[in-house]
Amino acid sequence: MEVLVSIAAILFFGIICGKLIKLFKLPEVTGYLLTGLLIGPYVLNLVSLDDIYILEPFTTIALTFISFLVGAELKWKYVKRLGSKPFVIGITTSICALILVTVGCILIGYDFKISLLLGAIATSAAPASVLMIVKEYKANGDFTKTMLSVIAISDIVSVILFGISLALVKDNSSILLSLIEPLKEIIISLLIGGVLGYTIGYLSRFLNKHGDIITLIIVAIFADILVCHLIGISQLLSAMIMGITFINSFNNHITDKVLDVIDDISTPILMIFFVLSGASFDFITLPSIWLIGLIYIILRIGGKVIGNFIGSKIMKETKNITKYLGFTLLSQTGIAIGLATLAATIIQNGELLIAIVVASSFIFDIICPLLTKYVLKKSKEI
């Protein structure tokens, strides 16, 4: 019963704060995060730590759903027009973030293992808050398509770089086998996502009722989570592949029919996810991690911005992409926390990694929507 009250509080206060924040011309996602802070365990305690733990499976479902939506934004005709640009920028932003964060943490006295893994985690880019801005303001254009493509590429690159970093910090481990792991995860994700994405499109041809289509999407999301859990890989990459396969394998009549239904259910899912993210922010850990957390945030921002500048210059990108795209790649909630949790089981003081990533994820989720809205306005796409 208490959990139901918490869900009701999340939705009620989320709607109110989401609308109030728009009076200040701020994105709704900022209101949702502040709602979480307000009703979370460290302020009003309307949503307790136990409730957050119980609702953790919902966070997993929401992240999978968001990854599917990002994949569904990547139509092949747009990706083909963009060419290799998103790939180069995704690689350069990831490598620069890795180098800056790793070196910076070593210089302030942290050991090589923690520093390298933090650097690898810094390479990831989460789509949740960016997608929220795209949908809220109906952003569309080359900048938006490039931004979403770079985020997708960054997640693939982050899995590979994290696998390499993990191989380097493990004691007496086979580096070759450790390098094969991320490649295996990508191949398996391609297979799972490809099958589920095609299945959604094929079966939706015979469905017209909204309820039936929603049920199909839910079954596909749950199947992705279950299969990936049984295999032992992250479901986020396969969910993105699922969206890419679906949007590129069927005609507009079928894809529009499904996406229209998804639009109807996406708002409460995204709202609950971001309110829970805000409620999960732990003030108690801040005094012990503030220095390395601040270094991590500053250097990760620097890595993304500098890396985007380098990649954009190499590919002779437009002025707006060269100057601004890096600022839209800061959100990391999701895959970064998953990587930190995995790393914590391998090295000593792994709890430090989780604390830094969780705390910085909240900060990035506050600033990234604001920067993304500003940048999309500068690019005249909202």
Secondary structure as UniProt FT lines:
FT   HELIX           2..22
FT   TURN            23..25
FT   HELIX           28..39
FT   TURN            41..44
FT   HELIX           49..54
FT   HELIX           56..72
FT   HELIX           76..82
FT   TURN            83..84
FT   HELIX           85..107
FT   TURN            108..109
FT   HELIX           112..121
FT   TURN            122..123
FT   HELIX           128..136
FT   TURN            137..138
FT   HELIX           142..169
FT   TURN            171..172
FT   HELIX           175..204
FT   TURN            205..206
FT   HELIX           210..231
FT   HELIX           235..249
FT   HELIX           252..279
FT   HELIX           283..285
FT   HELIX           286..314
FT   TURN            315..316
FT   HELIX           319..324
FT   HELIX           325..328
FT   TURN            333..334
FT   HELIX           335..344
FT   TURN            345..346
FT   TURN            348..349
FT   HELIX           350..378
FT   TURN            379..380
//
